[in-house]
């Protein structure tokens, strides 16, 4: 008997659909709410409310797969968004060494 080591061979249609919907909601939520407290939790909550539960909710009693996937997705997207914003701020700055403005994400 061969042991299955796991690993994602190809994402399921439901996972692709979840990521597509999450990206759409992320883009609509990020710009108007960049200055609110608890932005990450706010975006995750909006995505959880808007997306249907069409992937298995749990693998065990202790973990919620859907929430874990969405949390990872939002963390990566926030990192990418802030990296792009910082690049824009640095390119707009006239004196790059003295006037270094950066966007900061504070975890709440």
C-alpha positions in Angstrom: 0.0 0.0 0.0 1.4 3.4 -1.0 1.2 6.3 1.4 -0.4 9.4 0.0 1.8 12.4 0.9 -0.9 14.8 0.0 -0.3 18.0 -1.9 -2.5 19.9 -4.2 -2.4 18.6 -7.8 -5.0 21.0 -9.1 -7.4 23.3 -7.3 -11.0 22.3 -7.3 -13.6 24.4 -9.1 -15.1 25.4 -5.7 -11.7 26.6 -4.5 -11.1 28.6 -7.7 -14.6 30.1 -7.4 -13.9 31.0 -3.7 -10.6 32.8 -4.6 -12.2 34.6 -7.5 -15.1 35.9 -5.3 -12.6 36.7 -2.5 -10.5 38.8 -5.0 -13.5 40.7 -6.2 -14.7 41.5 -2.6 -11.1 42.4 -1.6 -10.7 44.9 -4.4 -14.1 46.5 -3.6 -13.3 46.6 0.2 -9.7 47.7 0.3 -9.8 51.3 -1.1 -12.7 52.8 0.8 -11.7 51.2 4.1 -7.9 51.5 4.2 -8.0 53.6 7.3 -10.3 51.6 9.5 -9.2 49.6 12.6 -9.1 45.9 12.1 -9.0 46.0 8.3 -8.0 42.4 7.9 -10.8 41.1 10.1 -13.3 43.4 8.3 -12.3 42.1 4.9 -12.4 38.4 6.0 -15.8 38.9 7.6 -17.2 40.5 4.3 -15.8 37.6 2.2 -17.2 35.0 4.6 -20.6 36.6 4.5 -20.6 37.0 0.7 -19.3 33.6 -0.4 -21.2 30.4 -0.3 -20.0 27.5 1.8 -19.2 25.2 -1.1 -15.9 23.8 0.1 -15.8 21.4 3.0 -16.1 23.5 6.2 -13.9 21.3 8.4 -11.4 18.5 8.2 -11.5 18.0 11.9 -13.4 19.4 14.8 -10.7 22.1 15.5 -10.1 23.7 12.1 -12.3 25.6 9.8 -10.8 25.1 6.3 -12.8 27.9 4.7 -11.7 30.5 7.3 -8.1 29.3 7.1 -8.0 29.6 3.3 -9.6 33.1 3.4 -7.3 34.3 6.2 -4.3 33.2 4.2 -5.7 34.8 1.0 -6.3 38.1 2.7 -2.9 38.1 4.4 -1.2 37.6 1.0 -3.3 40.2 -0.7 -2.8 42.8 2.0 1.0 42.2 1.8 1.0 42.6 -2.0 -1.3 45.7 -1.8 0.9 47.4 0.8 4.1 46.6 -1.2 2.6 48.2 -4.3 1.3 51.2 -2.3 4.8 51.7 -0.8 6.3 51.6 -4.2 3.9 54.3 -5.4 4.6 56.5 -2.4 8.4 56.2 -2.8 8.2 57.0 -6.5 6.0 60.1 -5.8 8.4 61.4 -3.2 10.8 64.1 -4.5 13.5 63.5 -1.9 13.6 59.8 -1.4 16.0 59.6 1.5 14.7 62.5 3.7 11.0 62.1 3.0 10.3 58.4 3.0 6.6 57.7 3.4 5.3 54.2 3.7 2.0 52.6 4.2 1.8 50.6 7.4 -0.6 47.8 8.3 -1.2 47.4 12.0 -2.5 44.0 13.2 -5.4 44.4 15.5 
